[in-house]
């Protein structure tokens, strides 16, 4: 700094906190938009997962009969956890979107809300990571089997079912990435 020049500090008002910017975008508007996306992507992933099912008729030569078997998400606990977690994340995204909008009209509470949001964002992100990891692991075994344990792949029989589950897992990655972004934005906002 040049000699004799002193930086001027002004106290931020609650309205300044709401109208903060990040890369030229309003942090508030960006946060609300991202929370809507968390809700939508989580809901879509959960619905795709829950409605996916496939029925197959398999002929068993040794007993000369046809067996009808079904694959659905409720058959595997990791898939149930995934679906429940995605629905919870969707509801969380909706509730936090509404809370963010309400705080825009009462900006005195925005720092408290941001602190609570960042903590709950981390909790929801942890739940989502566990759900995506668990469902992805089961999906990998279903796709490839495990020769060491003698588990055969089932996706050769239930190809449509497995394909749709993989799409749901792919979609579920978006809200997880968005939550990481929201956590970073919250830390930036709390540091300003």
C-alpha positions as MATLAB code, in Angstrom:
seq = 'XXXXXXXXXXXXXXXXXXXXXXXXXXXXXXXXXXXXXXXXXXXXXXXXXXXXXXXXXXXXXXXXXXXXXXXXXXXXXXXXXXXXXXXXXXXXXXXXXXXXXXXXXXXXXXXXXXXXXXXXXXXXXXXXXXXXXXXXXXXXXXXXXXXXXXXXXXXXXXXXXXXXXXXXXXXXXXXXXXXXXXXXXXXXXXXX';
ca = [
       0.000    0.000    0.000;
       1.127    3.513   -0.697;
       2.152    5.589    2.256;
      -0.658    7.541    3.804;
      -3.450    5.431    2.285;
      -5.498    3.499    4.756;
      -8.072    0.921    3.786;
     -11.586    1.858    4.754;
     -13.714   -0.740    6.443;
     -17.448   -0.508    6.558;
     -19.729   -2.715    8.522;
     -21.854   -4.942    6.319;
     -25.564   -4.665    6.714;
     -27.774   -7.751    6.489;
     -28.861   -6.638    3.011;
     -25.223   -6.642    1.869;
     -24.915  -10.228    3.043;
     -27.957  -11.260    0.994;
     -26.704   -9.419   -2.057;
     -23.121  -10.769   -1.971;
     -21.608  -11.954   -5.238;
     -19.425  -14.815   -6.371;
     -17.950  -14.688   -9.875;
     -20.415  -11.934  -10.710;
     -23.470  -13.918   -9.603;
     -25.609  -13.234   -6.576;
     -24.710  -15.857   -3.965;
     -28.281  -15.814   -2.715;
     -29.809  -16.435   -6.146;
     -27.150  -18.996   -6.999;
     -27.804  -20.840   -3.713;
     -31.566  -20.900   -4.248;
     -31.137  -22.133   -7.814;
     -28.698  -24.858   -6.766;
     -31.002  -26.012   -3.962;
     -33.855  -26.324   -6.456;
     -31.569  -28.463   -8.641;
     -30.654  -30.676   -5.659;
     -34.343  -31.239   -5.019;
     -35.204  -31.961   -8.660;
     -32.259  -34.259   -9.457;
     -32.668  -36.194   -6.190;
     -36.384  -36.660   -6.826;
     -35.828  -37.813  -10.416;
     -33.130  -40.300   -9.332;
     -35.395  -41.702   -6.607;
     -38.428  -42.026   -8.875;
     -36.425  -43.697  -11.665;
     -35.026  -46.117   -9.085;
     -38.377  -46.913   -7.463;
     -40.421  -47.480  -10.622;
     -37.793  -49.714  -12.240;
     -38.708  -53.388  -12.343;
     -38.436  -56.250  -14.768;
     -40.056  -59.690  -14.956;
     -38.329  -62.591  -16.697;
     -39.448  -66.122  -17.517;
     -36.467  -68.444  -17.174;
     -36.556  -72.005  -18.436;
     -34.808  -74.481  -16.108;
     -33.817  -77.494  -18.179;
     -33.008  -79.789  -15.247;
     -36.617  -79.739  -14.003;
     -38.131  -78.874  -17.377;
     -40.174  -75.945  -16.189;
     -40.293  -72.187  -16.545;
     -39.757  -70.012  -13.508;
     -41.010  -66.442  -13.373;
     -38.755  -64.081  -11.467;
     -38.926  -60.350  -10.839;
     -36.275  -57.739  -10.125;
     -37.283  -54.591   -8.259;
     -35.558  -52.043   -6.065;
     -37.114  -53.375   -2.833;
     -35.275  -56.689   -3.191;
     -31.945  -55.233   -2.100;
     -31.490  -53.179    1.122;
     -28.815  -50.952   -0.463;
     -31.308  -49.982   -3.166;
     -33.990  -49.201   -0.576;
     -31.509  -47.011    1.318;
     -30.604  -45.270   -1.948;
     -34.245  -44.515   -2.789;
     -35.069  -43.286    0.730;
     -31.933  -41.121    0.820;
     -32.737  -39.555   -2.546;
     -36.289  -38.759   -1.393;
     -34.905  -37.251    1.840;
     -32.384  -35.182   -0.159;
     -35.174  -33.991   -2.441;
     -37.314  -32.931    0.510;
     -34.274  -31.312    2.126;
     -33.585  -29.341   -1.050;
     -37.170  -28.116   -1.125;
     -37.237  -27.126    2.558;
     -33.891  -25.314    2.373;
     -34.962  -23.501   -0.793;
     -38.055  -22.220    0.998;
     -36.020  -21.313    4.093;
     -33.549  -19.365    1.945;
     -36.357  -17.436    0.293;
     -37.979  -16.637    3.660;
     -34.654  -15.373    5.039;
     -34.376  -12.988    2.098;
     -37.251  -11.088    3.721;
     -35.653  -11.299    7.185;
     -31.937  -10.844    6.441;
     -31.008  -10.550   10.137;
     -31.092  -14.378   10.321;
     -29.063  -15.117    7.207;
     -25.742  -15.877    8.919;
     -27.411  -18.259   11.362;
     -29.225  -19.956    8.499;
     -26.028  -20.270    6.467;
     -24.270  -21.927    9.394;
     -27.120  -24.403    9.852;
     -27.352  -25.022    6.120;
     -23.674  -25.802    5.737;
     -23.848  -28.292    8.608;
     -26.960  -30.006    7.233;
     -25.565  -29.912    3.686;
     -22.604  -31.935    4.941;
     -24.911  -34.447    6.674;
     -27.083  -34.891    3.569;
     -23.983  -35.141    1.367;
     -22.649  -37.907    3.632;
     -25.936  -39.796    3.401;
     -25.950  -39.404   -0.378;
     -22.346  -40.580   -0.703;
     -23.122  -43.694    1.344;
     -26.268  -44.398   -0.686;
     -24.592  -43.879   -4.052;
     -21.607  -45.963   -2.985;
     -23.737  -48.816   -1.639;
     -26.089  -48.931   -4.629;
     -23.148  -48.555   -7.011;
     -21.337  -51.478   -5.378;
     -24.389  -53.730   -5.649;
     -24.881  -52.548   -9.228;
     -21.271  -53.386  -10.058;
     -21.667  -56.917   -8.666;
     -24.939  -57.286  -10.590;
     -23.201  -56.167  -13.784;
     -19.945  -58.105  -13.443;
     -20.488  -60.772  -10.806;
     -17.624  -61.968   -8.625;
     -15.646  -64.962   -9.846;
     -13.794  -65.343   -6.557;
     -17.041  -65.856   -4.618;
     -18.871  -67.615   -7.430;
     -21.476  -64.873   -7.837;
     -22.834  -64.637  -11.332;
     -23.824  -61.407  -13.010;
     -27.563  -60.866  -13.188;
     -27.593  -57.994  -15.645;
     -27.338  -60.474  -18.512;
     -30.806  -61.655  -17.472;
     -32.210  -58.327  -16.241;
     -30.568  -55.949  -18.713;
     -33.325  -53.305  -18.797;
     -33.537  -53.257  -15.005;
     -29.779  -52.842  -14.587;
     -29.574  -50.182  -17.279;
     -32.249  -48.066  -15.635;
     -30.568  -48.425  -12.233;
     -27.289  -47.207  -13.718;
     -29.096  -44.165  -15.158;
     -30.536  -43.395  -11.702;
     -27.063  -43.714  -10.152;
     -25.659  -41.367  -12.788;
     -28.418  -38.805  -12.152;
     -27.806  -39.008   -8.390;
     -24.254  -37.798   -8.879;
     -25.488  -34.345   -9.873;
     -27.124  -33.404   -6.551;
     -24.049  -34.678   -4.709;
     -21.783  -32.427   -6.782;
     -24.203  -29.535   -6.330;
     -24.148  -30.023   -2.547;
     -20.346  -29.827   -2.585;
     -20.676  -26.558   -4.501;
     -23.246  -25.259   -1.991;
     -20.938  -26.131    0.903;
     -18.083  -24.214   -0.727;
     -20.358  -21.219   -1.418;
     -21.533  -21.275    2.202;
     -17.954  -21.167    3.460;
     -17.184  -18.289    1.095;
     -20.273  -16.435    2.337;
     -19.485  -17.081    5.993;
     -15.909  -15.838    5.513;
     -17.054  -12.558    3.924;
];
